[in-house]
Amino acid sequence: MTIIRKTLLHALLGLLPLTMVAQDIDTTRSWIANGDFEQLDGKKLKRPGGIQYAKGWSSATGKKADLFSENATVESTVSTPKNFAGEQTALSGANYAGVRWWSYQNKEPRTYLQTQMKHKMKKDSLYCVRFYVNLADLSKYATGELGAYFSKDRIEKEDALSLTYDVTVPAVRSKVYADMFSWVGVCGTYESKGNEEYMIIGNFGATEKTVNEKTKRPKGETRPQVFSAYYYIDNVEVYQVKNRTSCSCEQLKDAESEYIFSRKGVTPPGLKPAEKAERQTIYFKRFQRFVDPSMEPWVQDIVEAMTEDPAMKIELIGHFDSIENDRTRVRPDLVPLAKERAEAVRDAMVEAGIDTGRITVSSKDATEPADESDSEVGRSKNRRVAVVVKK
């Protein structure tokens, strides 16, 4: 068994074990002073449009970009992991930003992130530009045109208009970023024209020319989607490089943003239905309420076992880890998390054809850990739903 990063999960199932190591922004190298949005001005976030509370960040137009924080109250709608746009944990730390990249027929104004870099750029020098995005769950669309623009002067447009500057980073912006589960890197090199001091992140393309595609709402998310493409943004970096090949997004593989515990291989053949069902354990990333796509094969194994034995009834028991348990003291919305996980597994099974009357749900919270080491590996084992066949 091993910890698996969701970004790589589908490619790695059945391959060699891989352990991910946390990697934050290298603040000594990056020219962005607060690229992970962790430094706040001390005020408590209460509503959307609060990007100015992240030190060094602002909006370039009259429609303000958003800031999400673990320290915001749930009622504010800008908390993490769950907020008005969906549900996601930060790539690193506890905070991230949010930008509306595109909307159907341009009915909702775009938003932009702006920051002043630590230094002015040097003419003809190369810079690696990198940030990470995650499509918010309630976005009806996913888009391309994820880009960065560099300017000598601060951009301050009072109107909520779309900006139409010439953008060169990344070089190709036709890729559609549709991943609602993992943080995905956007990167490219920028050759300075001289003395650029400000960076803006957003969509600078025409609405009708912005490549887009419709998305499906994640399982377990019941809120309605909106007719726009909204992206969370985290870990923004700019730093000098000697050549273009030195700038890539490969280091995302070393990031510990979404640990989920999984096992290699498949269920051995020849097991009795009850043995097959009780063998399955469904794991979750931290604060996750819905069944992760990576866990769907194990849910299907339970479904198959109950189909083989129509008389079988089971109990699904939800658990969470010590960090989630501790966080319930200040996050009352997390109190039912363990039971909600069991309910999510039940709902997936009912959707697959199992009668809901054959399934009961309960929770043990963090009182019966599978692993008491309190390591990251151990905690990932504890975020789970176990199966007990009813005698």
RODO-2510 file (C-alpha; in nm, 4 decimals, decimal comma):
residues 391
     n   res          X          Y          Z
     1     m     0,0000     0,0000     0,0000
     2     t     0,1188     0,3514    -0,0648
     3     i     0,0330     0,7173    -0,0650
     4     i    -0,0673     0,8296    -0,4118
     5     r    -0,1075     1,1821    -0,5421
     6     k    -0,4395     1,2151    -0,7259
     7     t    -0,2826     1,3878    -1,0206
     8     l    -0,0850     1,0728    -1,0996
     9     l    -0,3260     0,8151    -0,9701
    10     h    -0,4805     0,6853    -1,2901
    11     a    -0,1362     0,6390    -1,4456
    12     l     0,0147     0,4746    -1,1402
    13     l    -0,2455     0,2211    -1,0311
    14     g    -0,0840    -0,1180    -1,0674
    15     l     0,2696     0,0242    -1,0990
    16     l     0,5474     0,0644    -0,8441
    17     p     0,4760     0,2355    -0,5105
    18     l     0,5461     0,6074    -0,4978
    19     t     0,5683     0,8336    -0,1942
    20     m     0,5114     1,2047    -0,2450
    21     v     0,7088     1,4687    -0,0598
    22     a     0,5724     1,8120     0,0262
    23     q     0,7195     2,1043    -0,1640
    24     d     0,6366     2,4672    -0,0966
    25     i     0,7410     2,7712    -0,2942
    26     d     1,1109     2,8569    -0,2830
    27     t     1,0658     3,2113    -0,1503
    28     t     1,4349     3,2963    -0,1874
    29     r     1,4254     3,2153    -0,5574
    30     s     1,0833     3,3472    -0,6555
    31     w     1,0316     3,7114    -0,7460
    32     i     0,6723     3,6903    -0,6196
    33     a     0,6637     3,7936    -0,2536
    34     n     0,3472     3,6097    -0,1467
    35     g     0,2921     3,3534    -0,4180
    36     d     0,1124     3,1062    -0,1908
    37     f    -0,1285     3,3707    -0,0505
    38     e    -0,0413     3,2735     0,3068
    39     q     0,0505     3,6238     0,4266
    40     l    -0,2656     3,8138     0,5173
    41     d    -0,3103     4,1601     0,6579
    42     g    -0,4758     4,0235     0,9706
    43     k    -0,8376     4,0835     0,8790
    44     k    -1,0888     3,8009     0,8920
    45     l    -1,2241     3,7111     0,5486
    46     k    -1,6000     3,7558     0,5371
    47     r    -1,7039     3,7777     0,1718
    48     p    -1,5907     3,7255    -0,1883
    49     g    -1,3743     3,9845    -0,3607
    50     g    -1,1116     3,9938    -0,0845
    51     i    -0,7873     3,9369    -0,2749
    52     q    -0,6519     4,2670    -0,1430
    53     y    -0,6241     4,1049     0,2015
    54     a    -0,3411     3,8853     0,0714
    55     k    -0,0274     4,0955     0,1069
    56     g     0,1070     4,2169    -0,2246
    57     w    -0,1982     4,1168    -0,4291
    58     s    -0,4761     4,3221    -0,5866
    59     s    -0,7199     4,3194    -0,8762
    60     a    -0,6526     4,4878    -1,2103
    61     t    -1,0177     4,5752    -1,2853
    62     g    -1,3265     4,6927    -1,1009
    63     k    -1,4457     4,3354    -1,0452
    64     k    -1,2344     4,2019    -0,7594
    65     a    -1,0714     3,8591    -0,7525
    66     d    -1,1367     3,6288    -0,4578
    67     l    -0,9290     3,4970    -0,1698
    68     f    -1,0103     3,1731     0,0127
    69     s    -0,8762     3,0824     0,3549
    70     e    -0,9028     2,8029     0,6075
    71     n    -0,9356     3,0769     0,8697
    72     a    -1,2483     3,2267     0,7130
    73     t    -1,5795     3,1365     0,8710
    74     v    -1,7916     2,8825     0,6849
    75     e    -2,0753     3,1350     0,6683
    76     s    -1,8504     3,3700     0,4716
    77     t    -1,8597     3,1377     0,1621
    78     v    -1,4837     3,1942     0,1129
    79     s    -1,3539     2,9256     0,3483
    80     t    -1,1465     2,6241     0,2497
    81     p    -1,1918     2,3531     0,1571
    82     k    -1,5638     2,4183     0,0878
    83     n    -1,6763     2,7534    -0,0506
    84     f    -1,9146     2,9170    -0,2955
    85     a    -1,7249     2,7856    -0,6003
    86     g    -1,6740     2,4228    -0,4944
    87     e    -1,4467     2,2288    -0,2614
    88     q    -1,0663     2,2083    -0,2657
    89     t    -0,7746     2,2109    -0,0235
    90     a    -0,4815     2,4443    -0,0828
    91     l    -0,1825     2,3173    -0,2795
    92     s     0,0325     2,4342     0,0102
    93     g    -0,0572     2,6152     0,3289
    94     a    -0,4187     2,7102     0,3965
    95     n    -0,5071     2,9790     0,1396
    96     y    -0,5527     3,0230    -0,2343
    97     a    -0,6976     3,2761    -0,4771
    98     g    -0,9910     3,2486    -0,7166
    99     v    -1,0495     3,3992    -1,0615
   100     r    -1,3409     3,3872    -1,3045
   101     w    -1,1668     3,3069    -1,6303
   102     w    -1,4566     3,3034    -1,8745
   103     s    -1,8359     3,3058    -1,8787
   104     y    -2,0964     3,2048    -2,1325
   105     q    -2,1694     3,4973    -2,3656
   106     n    -1,9577     3,7103    -2,1306
   107     k    -2,2515     3,7487    -1,8916
   108     e    -2,0294     3,7593    -1,5828
   109     p    -1,7189     3,9808    -1,5728
   110     r    -1,3759     3,8213    -1,5635
   111     t    -1,1449     3,8818    -1,2718
   112     y    -0,7666     3,9217    -1,2614
   113     l    -0,4875     3,8800    -1,0079
   114     q    -0,2141     4,1438    -0,9942
   115     t     0,1076     4,1663    -0,7929
   116     q     0,4220     4,3766    -0,7849
   117     m     0,7387     4,1691    -0,8142
   118     k     1,0387     4,2053    -0,5838
   119     h     1,2588     4,3401    -0,8636
   120     k     1,2293     4,4950    -1,2070
   121     m     1,3007     4,2551    -1,4899
   122     k     1,6160     4,2850    -1,6977
   123     k     1,5900     4,3374    -2,0718
   124     d     1,6395     4,0180    -2,2794
   125     s     1,6628     3,8014    -1,9652
   126     l     1,4565     3,4814    -1,9417
   127     y     1,2135     3,4119    -1,6566
   128     c     1,0228     3,1000    -1,5642
   129     v     0,6576     3,1764    -1,4878
   130     r     0,4562     2,9143    -1,3047
   131     f     0,1289     2,8864    -1,1161
   132     y    -0,1185     2,6103    -1,0369
   133     v    -0,4874     2,5984    -1,1161
   134     n    -0,7844     2,3834    -1,0218
   135     l    -1,1205     2,4115    -1,1957
   136     a    -1,3852     2,4808    -0,9307
   137     d    -1,6552     2,2128    -0,8955
   138     l    -1,9465     2,4447    -0,9773
   139     s    -1,8019     2,5579    -1,3111
   140     k    -2,0202     2,4536    -1,6033
   141     y    -1,7277     2,5185    -1,8371
   142     a    -1,3531     2,4637    -1,8549
   143     t    -1,1325     2,6867    -2,0689
   144     g    -0,7909     2,7539    -2,2118
   145     e    -0,6227     3,0954    -2,2393
   146     l    -0,4721     3,0661    -1,8923
   147     g    -0,1993     3,3277    -1,9166
   148     a     0,0214     3,5848    -1,7457
   149     y     0,0987     3,9406    -1,8565
   150     f     0,3921     4,1575    -1,7460
   151     s     0,3849     4,5356    -1,7303
   152     k     0,6055     4,8264    -1,6265
   153     d     0,3070     4,9944    -1,4652
   154     r     0,0276     4,8868    -1,2352
   155     i    -0,2987     4,8242    -1,4183
   156     e    -0,5988     4,9879    -1,2521
   157     k    -0,9203     4,9729    -1,4526
   158     e    -1,2246     5,1000    -1,2644
   159     d    -1,4719     4,9155    -1,4880
   160     a    -1,5349     4,5407    -1,4741
   161     l    -1,4043     4,4869    -1,8247
   162     s    -1,2032     4,2118    -1,9905
   163     l    -0,8371     4,2942    -2,0486
   164     t    -0,7035     4,2339    -2,3999
   165     y    -0,3255     4,2581    -2,3700
   166     d    -0,0789     4,0625    -2,5816
   167     v     0,0185     3,7600    -2,3734
   168     t     0,3126     3,5287    -2,4403
   169     v     0,3089     3,3061    -2,1300
   170     p     0,2491     3,0248    -2,1762
   171     a     0,3351     3,0177    -2,5458
   172     v     0,0347     2,7977    -2,6335
   173     r    -0,2920     2,8609    -2,4516
   174     s    -0,5284     2,6276    -2,6357
   175     k    -0,5106     2,3541    -2,3702
   176     v    -0,8344     2,3189    -2,1759
   177     y    -0,7789     2,2859    -1,8001
   178     a    -1,0715     2,0677    -1,6885
   179     d    -0,9353     1,8927    -1,3777
   180     m    -1,1685     1,9510    -1,0817
   181     f    -0,9804     1,7201    -0,8476
   182     s    -0,6090     1,8049    -0,8731
   183     w    -0,3904     2,1111    -0,8970
   184     v    -0,2456     2,1413    -1,2479
   185     g     0,0633     2,3439    -1,3390
   186     v     0,0599     2,6287    -1,5924
   187     c     0,4080     2,7377    -1,6920
   188     g     0,6203     2,9014    -1,9583
   189     t     0,9162     3,1316    -2,0136
   190     y     0,9040     3,5074    -2,0561
   191     e     1,1733     3,7130    -2,2277
   192     s     1,1805     4,0582    -2,0732
   193     k     1,1438     4,3719    -2,2794
   194     g     1,2990     4,5617    -1,9906
   195     n     1,1863     4,6977    -1,6509
   196     e     0,8620     4,5029    -1,6158
   197     e     0,7587     4,5166    -1,2517
   198     y     0,3978     4,3938    -1,2373
   199     m     0,2431     4,0562    -1,3160
   200     i    -0,1248     3,9947    -1,3985
   201     i    -0,2855     3,6491    -1,4195
   202     g    -0,6080     3,6000    -1,6123
   203     n    -0,7715     3,5547    -1,9515
   204     f    -0,6644     3,8178    -2,2034
   205     g    -0,8260     3,6540    -2,5082
   206     a    -1,1521     3,7446    -2,6795
   207     t    -1,4549     3,5660    -2,5354
   208     e    -1,5543     3,4067    -2,8649
   209     k    -1,1968     3,2876    -2,9277
   210     t    -1,1410     3,1356    -2,5849
   211     v    -1,1462     2,7587    -2,6320
   212     n    -1,3895     2,5968    -2,3869
   213     e    -1,5813     2,2787    -2,3156
   214     k    -1,8693     2,1788    -2,0902
   215     t    -1,8013     1,9884    -1,7689
   216     k    -1,9900     1,7484    -1,5438
   217     r    -2,0604     1,8281    -1,1819
   218     p    -1,8603     1,5997    -0,9494
   219     k    -2,0462     1,3191    -0,7752
   220     g    -2,1554     1,4234    -0,4289
   221     e    -2,1805     1,7935    -0,5167
   222     t    -2,5489     1,8923    -0,5102
   223     r    -2,5214     2,2672    -0,5625
   224     p    -2,6052     2,3992    -0,9128
   225     q    -2,3232     2,4783    -1,1525
   226     v    -2,2754     2,8284    -1,2919
   227     f    -2,2308     2,9147    -1,6593
   228     s    -1,8700     3,0151    -1,6277
   229     a    -1,5188     2,8789    -1,5821
   230     y    -1,3896     2,9592    -1,2359
   231     y    -1,0390     2,8584    -1,1269
   232     y    -0,8637     2,8372    -0,7939
   233     i    -0,4989     2,9532    -0,8115
   234     d    -0,2076     2,8763    -0,5817
   235     n     0,1743     2,8785    -0,5647
   236     v     0,2600     3,1542    -0,8118
   237     e     0,6308     3,1776    -0,8973
   238     v     0,8558     3,3847    -1,1238
   239     y     1,2318     3,3331    -1,1296
   240     q     1,5262     3,3777    -1,3650
   241     v     1,6460     3,0885    -1,5817
   242     k     1,9350     3,0502    -1,8251
   243     n     1,7408     2,8571    -2,0881
   244     r     1,3811     2,7688    -2,1753
   245     t     1,4187     2,4004    -2,0916
   246     s     1,4768     2,4899    -1,7257
   247     c     1,1127     2,5888    -1,6839
   248     s     0,8566     2,3108    -1,6493
   249     c     0,5652     2,1987    -1,4333
   250     e     0,7132     1,8585    -1,3564
   251     q     0,7817     1,9401    -0,9931
   252     l     0,4091     1,9105    -0,9308
   253     k     0,4831     1,5406    -0,8902
   254     d     0,6684     1,6272    -0,5714
   255     a     0,3822     1,8201    -0,4163
   256     e     0,1879     1,6948    -0,1183
   257     s    -0,1474     1,8623    -0,1668
   258     e    -0,3911     1,5739    -0,1806
   259     y    -0,2713     1,2627    -0,0056
   260     i    -0,5004     0,9676    -0,0554
   261     f    -0,4260     0,6171     0,0640
   262     s    -0,4701     0,3382    -0,1854
   263     r    -0,3614    -0,0142    -0,2571
   264     k    -0,2060    -0,1777    -0,5583
   265     g    -0,3514    -0,4679    -0,7440
   266     v    -0,7021    -0,6139    -0,7533
   267     t    -0,9247    -0,8215    -0,5277
   268     p    -0,8105    -1,1883    -0,5393
   269     p    -1,0495    -1,4203    -0,7274
   270     g    -1,2433    -1,6920    -0,5485
   271     l    -1,3494    -1,4903    -0,2429
   272     k    -1,6977    -1,5335    -0,1050
   273     p    -1,9216    -1,2256    -0,1501
   274     a    -1,9026    -1,1344     0,2203
   275     e    -1,5221    -1,1645     0,2200
   276     k    -1,5004    -0,9576    -0,0955
   277     a    -1,7171    -0,6805     0,0516
   278     e    -1,5393    -0,6601     0,3876
   279     r    -1,2015    -0,6499     0,2141
   280     q    -1,2810    -0,3122     0,0644
   281     t    -1,1927     0,0200     0,2290
   282     i    -1,2676     0,3532     0,0652
   283     y    -1,0116     0,6268     0,1387
   284     f    -1,0418     1,0048     0,1191
   285     k    -0,8160     1,3046     0,0884
   286     r    -0,8246     1,5485     0,3808
   287     f    -1,1618     1,7224     0,4289
   288     q    -1,3054     1,5352     0,1296
   289     r    -1,6737     1,4431     0,1523
   290     f    -1,7381     1,2778    -0,1846
   291     v    -1,6002     0,9544    -0,3262
   292     d    -1,2782     1,0217    -0,5118
   293     p    -1,2696     0,8863    -0,8702
   294     s    -0,9641     0,6816    -0,7715
   295     m    -1,1775     0,4883    -0,5244
   296     e    -1,4532     0,3937    -0,7682
   297     p    -1,3037     0,0475    -0,8491
   298     w    -1,3227    -0,0480    -0,4806
   299     v    -1,6827     0,0759    -0,4558
   300     q    -1,7619    -0,1346    -0,7603
   301     d    -1,6160    -0,4402    -0,5843
   302     i    -1,8648    -0,3913    -0,2993
   303     v    -2,1487    -0,3527    -0,5508
   304     e    -2,0466    -0,6739    -0,7265
   305     a    -2,0298    -0,8628    -0,3963
   306     m    -2,3801    -0,7492    -0,2982
   307     t    -2,5099    -0,8361    -0,6431
   308     e    -2,3677    -1,1882    -0,6088
   309     d    -2,5414    -1,2278    -0,2715
   310     p    -2,8810    -1,0512    -0,2882
   311     a    -2,9436    -1,1252     0,0806
   312     m    -2,6302    -0,9461     0,1995
   313     k    -2,6679    -0,6315     0,4083
   314     i    -2,3767    -0,4095     0,5096
   315     e    -2,2850    -0,1240     0,7407
   316     l    -2,0609     0,1535     0,6122
   317     i    -1,8581     0,3130     0,8914
   318     g    -1,6991     0,6518     0,8286
   319     h    -1,3815     0,7795     0,9954
   320     f    -1,1614     1,0886     0,9820
   321     d    -0,8050     1,1630     1,0869
   322     s    -0,6629     1,3436     1,3898
   323     i    -0,6165     1,6733     1,2046
   324     e    -0,9755     1,6757     1,0834
   325     n    -1,0916     1,5843     1,4322
   326     d    -0,8927     1,8692     1,5875
   327     r    -1,0242     2,1143     1,3280
   328     t    -1,3864     2,0500     1,4294
   329     r    -1,3271     2,2745     1,7306
   330     v    -1,3265     2,5794     1,5028
   331     r    -1,5013     2,4296     1,1994
   332     p    -1,8444     2,2978     1,3054
   333     d    -1,9214     2,2071     0,9448
   334     l    -1,6634     1,9261     0,9749
   335     v    -1,8380     1,7540     1,2679
   336     p    -2,0505     1,5258     1,0428
   337     l    -1,7629     1,4631     0,7972
   338     a    -1,7069     1,0965     0,8885
   339     k    -2,0735     1,0096     0,8485
   340     e    -2,0984     1,2124     0,5277
   341     r    -1,8213     0,9962     0,3834
   342     a    -2,0175     0,6814     0,4605
   343     e    -2,3269     0,8398     0,3074
   344     a    -2,1316     0,9282    -0,0063
   345     v    -2,0237     0,5652    -0,0494
   346     r    -2,3820     0,4518     0,0096
   347     d    -2,5138     0,6972    -0,2496
   348     a    -2,2601     0,5742    -0,5062
   349     m    -2,3713     0,2168    -0,4450
   350     v    -2,7398     0,3051    -0,4713
   351     e    -2,6668     0,4813    -0,7984
   352     a    -2,5022     0,1580    -0,9153
   353     g    -2,8221    -0,0366    -0,8445
   354     i    -2,8035    -0,1536    -0,4804
   355     d    -3,1233    -0,1093    -0,2755
   356     t    -3,0701     0,1587    -0,0120
   357     g    -3,2486    -0,0616     0,2437
   358     r    -2,9548    -0,3027     0,2386
   359     i    -2,7094    -0,0371     0,3562
   360     t    -2,6813     0,1367     0,6924
   361     v    -2,4321     0,4107     0,7719
   362     s    -2,2584     0,5149     1,0920
   363     s    -1,9394     0,6877     1,2012
   364     k    -1,6618     0,6490     1,4550
   365     d    -1,5043     0,9888     1,3832
   366     a    -1,1390     0,9559     1,4961
   367     t    -1,2011     0,7205     1,7878
   368     e    -1,0906     0,4019     1,6086
   369     p    -0,7856     0,4882     1,3950
   370     a    -0,6487     0,2251     1,1593
   371     d    -0,2990     0,3613     1,2269
   372     e    -0,1930     0,5395     1,5479
   373     s     0,1459     0,6624     1,4255
   374     d     0,0072     1,0127     1,3544
   375     s     0,2364     1,0324     1,0513
   376     e     0,1100     1,1564     0,7157
   377     v     0,0937     0,7958     0,5989
   378     g    -0,0902     0,6926     0,9133
   379     r    -0,3397     0,9755     0,8929
   380     s    -0,4135     0,8922     0,5289
   381     k    -0,5096     0,5386     0,6400
   382     n    -0,7558     0,6841     0,8897
   383     r    -0,9571     0,8928     0,6410
   384     r    -1,1733     0,6027     0,5355
   385     v    -1,5038     0,4210     0,5119
   386     a    -1,4926     0,0575     0,6291
   387     v    -1,7391    -0,2163     0,5328
   388     v    -1,8967    -0,4576     0,7820
   389     v    -2,1261    -0,7343     0,6623
   390     k    -2,4336    -0,7625     0,8854
   391     k    -2,4832    -1,1133     1,0250
***
